[in-house]
Amino acid sequence: MKLTNSQIREKYKKFAPKYDLLEAIPDFLVLRRFRKRLLQNAHGRVLEVAAGTGRNFKYYKNCKVTAVDITPEMLNIARKKSKKIGLNAEFNIMDTESLKFKNNSFDAVVSTLSLCTFPNPFKALKEMSRVCRKNGRILLLDHGISSSRWIRSMQKKMAPKHFEMIGCRLDIDPFGIAKKAGLGVIKSKRHVFGMFYIIEAKPKK
């Protein structure tokens, strides 16, 4: 299952006006806790890839944030949100698999709920690693294959239609992808029947 960046951009262009509404319930029930837990480790100059509508913004403390996304309509919402809460941020339309930043530019690189949409998640993580400083951190939150056999079976059945609808893969293994991309995993935890992965890693240098 794979889509081009232009296909993903078109899907999320349509979703942009209602994205926050669609995410409100899962965010209230579980995701806000995971976002807060992950982003307490962000500091200094932070790059957030696939930043979407800026749902992470309120959890950054004492950070200068650079937010990138391939969908201008999503990033326009994020820009308005940052002004509303007074976040020190800049914005760029950019593909995570081909970041236009120099090596070792950021103290932390953040990706939440986006490994599942990247056409090549390994390439995306290698780019994130490249622009992260040697002693920096790569912070990942994603959903993936469950540790429950029953839920895992349901995910595999639903995966093709879900991917066709929003370009999101339900059955990925974020931990396995991070390891295969060469990141040095420091901490990793799974929650909610193993469906949500929180990963703190060192960049590959």
N, C-alpha and C positions, 0 to 999 in steps of 0.2 A: 504494500500500500504506500503510495507516494504521490504527492502533489507538487507542482512547481510553486515558486514564490509568488508568481502572479496569480495563480489559482487561490492560494491561501489569502493573499491580499484582498481578492474579490470577495471571498467568503466573509472575512472579518470587516470589510467595508459595510456589508449588509448588516452584520451583527452589532456594529459599533453603537448605534442609538439605543439598543436595548440590552447591551452586554451587562451593564451594572445591575439591571433589574433581574436578569437571568441568573446572575451570580449571587444575588443577595441572600438567598436561603442557605446554600452551602457555605457561604462565607460566614453567616451568622452562627450556623450550627457547629462548624469545625475549622474552617480555613483561617479565620481571623486569629485563632490561637496559634496555629502553626506559622502563620506569617510573622506574628509578633515574636515567637520563640526564635525563628530563623534570623530575623533582621536585627535582633539585639547584638548580633556578632558583626554587623556592618559598621564600618567606621571610615573616617577620612574621605578620600575621593572614591566614590562608588559608581560603578557602571551597572545599570539594570537593563538587561536585554529583553526583547519582547515585552516591553513594559505595559503594553495595552492601554487601558484607561487609567492607570495609576492607582490601582487598588492597594499597592504596598506603601504608598507615599506617607501615610500618617504614622507608619511605624519607624521611619528613619529618624534618628536622633544625632544631631551634630555631624551631619554628613553633607557633602556636596555631591549631588546626584546628577549623573548624566544618563538620560533615559533614551533608549533607541527602540524602534519598532519599524516593521515594513509597511504598516498600514497607517497612512496619514490621519484618517478619520478617528482611529483609536487614540493616536497620540495627541490630537487636538483636544480631546476630552481630558487626557492626562495633564496637558498644559494648563487648562482652566482650573483643574483640581489643585495643581501645585500653587497657583496664585492665590487660591482661596485659603489654603492652609499656611501660606508663607514659606513653602519649601524652597531652598536654594537649589534650583535644578536648571539644566539645559536639555534641549531635545534635538534629536537627529533621526531622520528617516534612514534606516540602515538595516542591512541583512546581517544577522548574527553570524552566518557562515562566512562572511567577508567583512569583518569590522575595519573601519577606516581610522584606527588608532594605532599609535606606536606601541612597540613592545613595552611591557612593564609600566603601563600608564595609571593603573588603578590599585587601590588598597583592597578593594573587594569587588567581586563581580557576582551579580544576583540574577537568578533565573527562577521564576515561579510559574508552574503549570504551563511550561512551554517546550520542554524536551519532547513532549508528545506530538508537537506540531512541526518541529523542524524537519525539513526533507532529509537532512543528514545530521542527526544529533551528535555523532562523533566529531564531525567537522566543526559544528557549533561549539562543542566543549573545548576542542583544541584551540579555537580562536579565543574563547573566553580565558583559557589558560595563558595564551600568548600575551594578552594585554594586562594580565594580573601580575602584580609584583611578586618577586620570589617569596617573600614572607607574608603575602596577602592571602586572602581566602576566597574560595568559590563557594557560594551558598545556593543550594538547590532545594526547591520544594516541588514535588510533582506527584501525580497519581500514576498508578501502574498496576501490574498484575497482582491480584490478591493472594494472601497466604491461605485463604479459605478455598478448599477444592470446589465447593458449590458456587461461590461467587466467581472464582476463576473460570469455571465453565460458562457462566452467564456472560462474563466479559468477552470471552472468545466468540460466543454466538452473536453478541451485539456489535462487536468491533467493526466489521465491514460497513454496516449501515451508519454507525456513528461517525466513522471516518469520512464516508461520502457526504454526510450532512455538514460537519463542521471542521473536517481536516484534522481530527484529533484521534490518536491511536490509544485505545483503552488498555491494550495488553503489552505495553512495554515494561522493561525492567530497568528503572532509573539507576539503581545501584550497579547493576551489571554494565550499563552503558558508561557510567562514570569510571569504573575500573578499567574497562576496555579502552577508554580514551586516555588512560594513563594518569588520571588524577590520583593524588595521594589522599585517600579518604581518612579523615580524622575521626569523625563521628557520623553515625547513620542510625536512624530510627524509623520504624514503620508503625502506622497507626490505623485505626478503623479497619479491622480485619486485614491489615497489611496493605491496604490500598493506597495510603499516602506515605510518601517517602520524604524524610528531611535529611539532607546530607550537607556536611561541612567538610570541605576538602582543600588540600594544597594544590596549587597549579603544577603542571608538569614542566620542569625546567631542565 
